[in-house]
Amino acid sequence: MNQVIEIKNDYSLELPNFLTTTDSLNPNASLQYQNINKEFFVIVIEEDKKEFTRKIVENNAEEVYPPNLKGYTDIINHSIGETIKISARTEIEDLEINGLAAKNFTIEGQTADKIAVYYSFTIIKGKDNYYQIAQWTAKNQKALFQKQMLDIAKSFKQL
């Protein structure tokens, strides 16, 4: 069974019932759910598109990170290497999720604590925001949760 979670009349996401809300994963996330026993975690971070563009222009970074969905996705893809020692990474895939342009990629690696992890990132271009859906689990559970992670990302709806 799944539960539909609505955030601030802005978006909804369908999550498995085994996940419960938390506030300890990321202070910037508008949605945070976890199941510590299953080692499964989901967060959503919103970024105002105009603010993102302003930061890119301010830092003269338009050539490296164009102020669009591709540029935003590339920043996330590159910055994850600052916190995870990456051992494998998929190509960025174009998706459409409920009529919205999106990109998806996965990363396998090791945390600073030497924990092997599997991450799935889905970045969605909404009306006013970019939405980063970050999901992770222990690497040895990749096969168990890989499809479920994609199903969760594909359940995103802007309200």
Secondary structure, 3 states (H helix, E strand, C coil): CEEEEEECCCEEEEEECCCEECCCCCCCEEEEEEECCCCEEEEEEEEEHHHHHHHHHHCCCCCCCCCCHHHHHHHHHHHHHHCCEEEEECCCEEEEECCEEEEEEEEEEECCCCCEEEEEEEEEECCCEEEEEEEEEEHHHHHHHHHHHHHHHHCCEEC
